[in-house]
Amino acid sequence: MKQRLLMAATFWTAATGLALNIVTAQAAEKLPDAPAMTAEEKATGKRIYFERCAGCHGVLRKGATGKNLEPHWSKTLPDGKVQEGGTLKLGSERLGKIVAYGTDGGMVNFDDILTKEEINIMARYIQQTPEIPPEHGMKEMMASWKLIVPPDKRPKKQMNKYNLKNVFSVTLRDSGEVALIDGDTKKIITIVKTGYAVHISRLSYSGRYVYTIGRDGLTSLIDLWMETPAVVATLKAGIDARSVDTSKFKGYEDKYAIVGTYWPPQYVITEGDTLKPLKIVSTRGITVDGDYHPEPRVASIVSSHIKPEWVVNIKETGQIMLVDYSDIKNLKVTTIESAKFLHDGGWDASKRYFLVAANASHKIAAVDTKTGKLAALIDTKKIPHPGRGANFVHPKYGPVWATGHLGDSVVTVISTPSDDPKYAKYKQYNWKVVEELKMPGAGNLFVKTHPKSRHLWADLPQNPERELAEANFVFDMNDLSKPPKRIEVAKDAGLPEMKAVRRAVHQEFNEKGDEVWISVWAGKKDPSAIVVYDDKTLKVKAVIKDPKMITPTGKFNVYNTQHDIY
């Protein structure tokens, strides 16, 4: 009888960051050796993996939104059978095709981004044993912290004449910058250096400060009151990160910020106006299934409007933490069990309930921040990915919140509660999927609307078909039975045809709610653009182009981000 693979055991000492991996080898005829790689090839693979892969698959490659990419893995199924898999079983040829052409589960093709040589390197790199990055504690954070302009040296009032409510903070992904664009004139105010591939921009309660978080773990604090807005403080909170927010409750306005990291798996509370680190909390622990996980990454963080709390979503464990910042020396945390692989989400219209996608579990978790309990766990189609989601009043079902899907061709519409008596008749639908709006394909990242709009915008940048990835789809909320109108965003940008797909991504409304800004995300060395549409007519109002505007992706309007309007 052939030798079976024994279970791999990993012992972690979180206090020191020491990891001892004990893995028994499988018989040679079953599990081949990892393909040979030079030191230079490994360095290239490590860089590309961090830039393009780690967000979905994890630093340790255990998977979440994306598949497990360990050389070998095994798990016991509910019926007692052992399921095995891994990149070594797939082999270089098949892995190369997956990297090049993507999958129908939401992974994009990389043959227009990576060279054939780089694709070959990645196919071999993910068959190697994952490296464990170093820890990043208070000593490292304090060494990285830079207070460029102390608070007492900053302006006492706004020193420029921009309408700050309608300024957009735009991620320039591959250049490691953020462009601040005047929403009134459509002109770039300035471009500031930030972390690599800024994931989000968040606003202080006052609307003065923009907080950005790069995927390299660098948090940057931008002062919009300066004559030319600039970075006044930075902090490298970790090696890989996605989330940041501030304290918004009365009496704590702008006092604290919180940064969540992917690696190490932890969050840090900082001073709001300096980013000086004050307290670090590890998120390593037990999943909702009762298993230990060494890499429970901090996904989305939002600041409560009704309590001095942050809602901190832990991806791999499926735990939602309500972190009370009223006394950070004696920190109180309420832990709510939901479902694994928590990712992004947003508030309902009342700002009482937070809805977050447990995307690889194909569920939406709803938290009641007033009671501090899970309100609902809602089954959806495959891999929901709402961004912040979209709130509107459905003509048949009343107040609803919507999410798109990476893994299915629908927009899911969920009924949400309301204390307004005029919506009492819709209570029977609360926390139910009341409608699934048909999309032409999977691969959605963002849906968006505005209280003043009657349109629901949806993108498909992760779809493998070029013509779908380069377009947006707009539903008429007065008649959702009609198919969405297709908007040819890439063509409207007037960019030349190119090898790289010109992905139309991340719709953002202006402060007045009458314009929609969409990024056309081309290759790193190709021209990109932002197309601005009139939300009422769906016609192009402006196209923003500039050679310095490299790979624009997320856009965050100051007023809408400050007040959680979506």
Summary of the structure (lengths in Angstrom):
residues: 566
radius of gyration: 23.0
end to end distance: 59.6
largest distance: 78.5
contacts: 2011
relative contact order: 0.10
helix: 16%
strand: 37%
